[in-house]
Amino acid sequence: MASKQERYTTAPGQELNTSTVPRNNQYDIRNSDEGLGTCGWILVVLSYILCALTFPFSLCVTVKVVQEYERAVIMRLGRILSGGAKGPGLFFVLPCVDSIIKVDLRTITFDVPPQEILTRDSVTVSVDAVVYFRIFNPIISVTNVENSRYSTQLLAATTLRNILGTKTLQEILSDRENISHSMQVHLDEGTDPWGVKVERVEIKDVRLPVSMQRSMAAEAEAAREARAKIIAAEGEQKASRALKEAADVIHESPIALQLRYLQTLTHISAEKNSTIVFPIPVELLKLMKSRGDRGSSSTTGF
């Protein structure tokens, strides 16, 4: 629609006065008593006479009650009475010439049946949603559409298919909030001529084929294994750097190796086991190595 028509809403306890609505509103289809004609006025007068003759028994037929959350649209000889919808409370109708249609103004909820949708990347998914709407203008909801609730349900199913058909699978799974908002805007524009206000749309569930679920699970498992290997490799790299730095420190201070050796002995002795440790001084190993080098050199000189 090029321009959004102005809405005339009523809070609970207030009567919708459509007499203040501009006459050029294309959605407001109403007629006044002036169009009844001569025969119509004769029938109205006869109805008044009948009510007077059968009073007070006629009160059971002529007095109607509308609840706080309802409005009554009265048609006299097929024409909507001027003054808009009636209610809440008591009001008077004429027998035989007046017909009354009650309209519920409360928020109504319905589930959109699961829709098999082919996404933009050629993946078949099943999506269902829930829609919250209410009637904001009882007059046009009665005159412009036969069944506003059923029409809104069909439009919601069609809109869901049209919008999700332009999305990829990744967008459907990760961008539900924007999809719900876009669907709510499109539905609100489509139902505005029916006097219906779509308040909220929520995507309930997205179901994938079993084969697609297995493929995505295998892909996710492979990605997790790859990340685990990368993390393990990074840990080994950091550990090797730390060992290199420790070796450099021990090389600068030889006594640090002896302290580390004593710390290892303390750790082993703290445990209750049958391990026997024979400490050998490092200097002794160096002495034995030096003697071996001398013996080999003397043999070579001979």
Number of C-alpha atoms within 10 A of each C-alpha: 7 4 6 10 13 10 13 14 17 13 11 15 13 14 19 23 15 18 12 10 13 10 12 8 10 10 18 20 15 18 16 13 14 11 10 17 9 10 9 16 15 12 15 20 13 16 18 14 12 15 18 13 11 10 11 9 11 15 14 9 13 14 13 15 15 17 15 17 16 22 26 23 23 22 19 21 17 12 17 22 19 16 17 22 24 24 23 19 14 11 13 13 19 19 18 14 15 19 17 14 13 17 20 17 21 14 15 14 15 15 15 20 15 17 18 14 18 18 21 13 12 11 14 18 19 15 21 18 20 18 23 16 23 18 24 25 27 27 26 22 24 18 17 15 15 11 12 18 19 12 13 21 19 12 17 27 17 14 18 25 17 14 16 21 19 14 17 15 21 10 14 20 12 10 12 16 13 12 19 19 14 16 23 24 14 16 26 20 17 18 21 22 19 27 25 25 23 25 15 17 22 18 18 13 14 16 15 16 12 9 9 14 12 12 12 12 12 12 12 12 12 12 11 12 12 12 12 12 11 12 12 12 12 12 12 12 11 12 12 12 12 12 11 12 12 12 14 11 13 16 12 9 11 10 11 15 15 14 12 12 12 13 12 11 13 11 9 14 14 8 9 7 8 7 8 8 9 5 9 8 9 10 9 10 10 11 11 10 11 11 11 11 11 11 10 10 11 9 8 8 6 5
